[in-house]
Amino acid sequence: MVIDGHTLCNMVISAANALDNNKVVINNMNVFPVPDGDTGINMTLTMVSVRTLSGFDGTVSDCAEKIANMVLRSARGNSGAILSLFFRGIAKSLKGLETATAADIAAALKRGTDEAYKAVMKPTEGTILTVMRVCAEKAVERVSKGRYKDDPAGLFGYVLKTGEKTLAKTPDLLPVLKEANVVDAGGYGFLFLISGMLAALKFNPVVAKETTGATEASANFADFDTSSIEFAYCTECIVAKKEKYRGEGTATDFHDLVCGIGDSVVFVDAEDIIKLHVHTNHPGQVIEKALEYGELETLKVENMRLQHSNLVASEAGKSEEATSAASEAVVAKAEKEFGFVSICMGDGIRDAFLDLGVDVTVFGGQTMNPSTQDIIDGVNRTPAKNVYVLPNNKNIQMVAAQAAEMISDKKVIVLPTKSVPQGISAMIGFNPDADEATNTAQMLAAIETVRTAQVTYAVRDTSIEGIKISSGQTMALVDGKIICSADNNADCLAAIGESFADASYVMVFYGAEIDEARAERAVAILREKIGTGAEIVCMSGGQPIYDYIISAE
């Protein structure tokens, strides 16, 4: 038996379904019991787009390439970024092949693992990388001895057993896993992926679990054939007319052009502006003609075929975020030297970044994990030659770095901001009159001057660094480490105040579930521990999950 493109497609869709069906249990393997422990969600959202390949009937090379491209753009979080690199390596290994033997697959697993390792600055053993590596090495070793020559299913069965044994050893490689009584969440998710591929090879592919409960009736977009979309690009713009075209009815030739190259035309030729909407296969012609009449105030070009595909993926994956790559990014003209993209959650935090000069904010959803494509789109919308990206979360660093590599017409600098306070400090450290090297150095230095605290709740019982934690308890984290677990916010805030006793400036963002009166009480607790010498500023961040995000300098 050999693996062709159709078989590989079925294997990867089955793998995506296996991840989706088990994302909650994968989440629960995260070491920290925080409610945004999201390895399972990230891996699922990274893989969900491959479902649109259902029925693929081409070479194994073409299928692997399509999978790699899809997964790369939808990658979320470190685990998703590692998966995307894994599939990119597989695609490179299978390039040019009509079909793949078990030996080809073993080599592809090894190439995929190598790609993932190369991209991680300091690979940590006891993680998904270890599970991938041992599985790949053992697979290559077995096929080199003539095993599984015509039996890819047998090879995957062996890989799965090898992975299970390796995963069981991860707590011995990472003491924090042993203390928390869990195995590595990423490695655990990887085995669901392998088990899903094996199930497809055994002609019993994993299907996505159906949701329970009543749902509203809706159209079945999966039954709609995208080839019936005659004009692919939904194009809209507003043009501020040049002086010589002021007045109503001065753009008749523009109107004629638009009507001649598309349908669904709405064309408003007003005194000072032109406003239009058209479905066309030639958005470039519309834009060029628009620029003859004046300056573009707004512009949106959306690929409706991609919108449809992503909508199908969203429905199949039940992910409100899966449509983020639906639109073709329009690259903003570089009107200035520097621009900024910030990842954030909550309206108040977003407004704070905008007030500091950020051009584009990217909301990552509850778990703050946007996809590679989300970040690419944000950079493309930023009208600058040099664009700084502020991930504001350590779990977004790899995805942001991948996005930067995929952008060639702007210089993208990803700053290693691991929290919202670090992102804000970086923005304060920016000097519009300095050059890029100086600014980067200053912003990196600013990041080091701030400490970050967070107050949230535990989603399961565990023990971290000697601190016993019960499900539902409030937790205080300072610079990513749990310092307190208690039955109320007050005790955790007091512990944070003691940690920040030497601070001179403290900023408090209170979350979506906290009202102003409770926020004022929180400030009072902090002030009692920090003292009256520190300036404490409090504002609504509107963020989910974390009742308080606090910075100290």
Secondary structure, DSSP 8 states (H G I E B T S, - for coil): --B-HHHHHHHHHHHHHHHHHTHHHHHTT-SS--TT--HHHHHHHHHGGGGGGTT--S-HHHHHHHHHHHHHHH-BHHHHHHHHHHHHHHHHHHTT-SSB-HHHHHHHHHHHHHHHHHH-SS--TTSHHHHHHHHHHHHHHHHHTTTTTT-HHHHHHHHHHHHHHHHHTHHHH-HHHHHHT---HHHHHHHHHHHHHHHHHTT---------S-------GGGS-GGG-SS-EEEEEEEEE-GGG-STT--HHHHHHHHHSEEEEEEEE-SSEEEEEEEES-HHHHHHHHHHHEEEEEEEEEEHHHHHHHHHHHHHHT-TTGGGG-S--------EEEEEEEEE-SHHHHHHHHHTT-SEEEE-TTTT--BHHHHHHHHHTS-EEEEEEE--SGGGHHHHHHHHHT--SSEEEE----SHHHHHHHHHT--TTS-HHHHHHHHHHHHHT-EEEEEEE-SS-EEETTEEE-TT-EEEEETTEEEEEESSHHHHHHHHHHHTTT-SEEEEEE-TT--HHHHHHHHHHHHHHH-TTSEEEEEE---SS-SEEEEE-
